[in-house]
Amino acid sequence: MTATLDQPLRAPDLAAEELAVLALLADGLPIDAVARRLNLSNRTVQRRIRRICDRLAVHAPIQAVVWAARRRLI
């Protein structure tokens, strides 16, 4: 069976906090603005982005944003 973009998430589940980071990145916010909006440090946001990319096996945050958007998670 081939997965489609309309099917439920089959890759590692992302936590609500990770999806919040992706949603703000999708809105075009830079890391420092994401950090302020979520009341986190820049370093914490960078770590979350790195962890998201690792879990999804992508190389750049924009790839993670596209992945989540195509699955209508953000």
One Martini backbone bead per residue (centre of mass of N, CA, C, O) as a GRO file, in nm:
protein
   74
    1MET     BB    1   0.095   0.037   0.024
    2THR     BB    2   0.050   0.368  -0.054
    3ALA     BB    3   0.122   0.667   0.049
    4THR     BB    4  -0.052   0.959   0.134
    5LEU     BB    5  -0.126   1.285   0.221
    6ASP     BB    6  -0.419   1.200   0.351
    7GLN     BB    7  -0.294   1.040   0.549
    8PRO     BB    8  -0.193   0.963   0.826
    9LEU     BB    9   0.053   0.974   1.028
   10ARG     BB   10   0.366   0.771   0.981
   11ALA     BB   11   0.557   0.913   1.111
   12PRO     BB   12   0.681   1.055   1.350
   13ASP     BB   13   0.557   1.192   1.606
   14LEU     BB   14   0.459   1.514   1.691
   15ALA     BB   15   0.468   1.748   1.902
   16ALA     BB   16   0.306   2.029   1.982
   17GLU     BB   17   0.568   2.200   2.009
   18GLU     BB   18   0.677   2.129   1.726
   19LEU     BB   19   0.434   2.234   1.563
   20ALA     BB   20   0.458   2.525   1.660
   21VAL     BB   21   0.726   2.581   1.530
   22LEU     BB   22   0.644   2.516   1.238
   23ALA     BB   23   0.416   2.725   1.215
   24LEU     BB   24   0.598   2.975   1.258
   25LEU     BB   25   0.788   2.919   1.024
   26ALA     BB   26   0.561   2.924   0.807
   27ASP     BB   27   0.509   3.240   0.877
   28GLY     BB   28   0.828   3.356   0.876
   29LEU     BB   29   0.970   3.324   1.137
   30PRO     BB   30   1.221   3.371   1.324
   31ILE     BB   31   1.374   3.231   1.584
   32ASP     BB   32   1.345   3.471   1.784
   33ALA     BB   33   1.034   3.495   1.745
   34VAL     BB   34   0.960   3.213   1.828
   35ALA     BB   35   1.075   3.232   2.111
   36ARG     BB   36   0.898   3.464   2.210
   37ARG     BB   37   0.617   3.337   2.148
   38LEU     BB   38   0.704   3.063   2.335
   39ASN     BB   39   0.891   3.128   2.573
   40LEU     BB   40   1.195   3.087   2.460
   41SER     BB   41   1.488   2.999   2.364
   42ASN     BB   42   1.684   2.989   2.097
   43ARG     BB   43   1.815   2.717   2.166
   44THR     BB   44   1.555   2.554   2.197
   45VAL     BB   45   1.453   2.597   1.911
   46GLN     BB   46   1.698   2.474   1.768
   47ARG     BB   47   1.664   2.194   1.896
   48ARG     BB   48   1.383   2.135   1.787
   49ILE     BB   49   1.455   2.155   1.492
   50ARG     BB   50   1.667   1.932   1.492
   51ARG     BB   51   1.476   1.707   1.596
   52ILE     BB   52   1.275   1.719   1.368
   53CYS     BB   53   1.472   1.659   1.138
   54ASP     BB   54   1.564   1.388   1.246
   55ARG     BB   55   1.281   1.245   1.261
   56LEU     BB   56   1.228   1.315   0.936
   57ALA     BB   57   1.484   1.310   0.757
   58VAL     BB   58   1.595   1.608   0.729
   59HIS     BB   59   1.801   1.906   0.647
   60ALA     BB   60   1.563   2.125   0.668
   61PRO     BB   61   1.318   2.317   0.794
   62ILE     BB   62   1.154   2.350   0.529
   63GLN     BB   63   1.102   2.046   0.497
   64ALA     BB   64   0.933   2.018   0.755
   65VAL     BB   65   0.715   2.219   0.679
   66VAL     BB   66   0.620   2.078   0.424
   67TRP     BB   67   0.549   1.809   0.549
   68ALA     BB   68   0.329   1.924   0.744
   69ALA     BB   69   0.153   2.070   0.532
   70ARG     BB   70   0.083   1.820   0.353
   71ARG     BB   71  -0.058   1.691   0.629
   72ARG     BB   72  -0.218   1.911   0.786
   73LEU     BB   73  -0.061   2.011   1.070
   74ILE     BB   74  -0.039   2.346   0.986
   0.00000   0.00000   0.00000
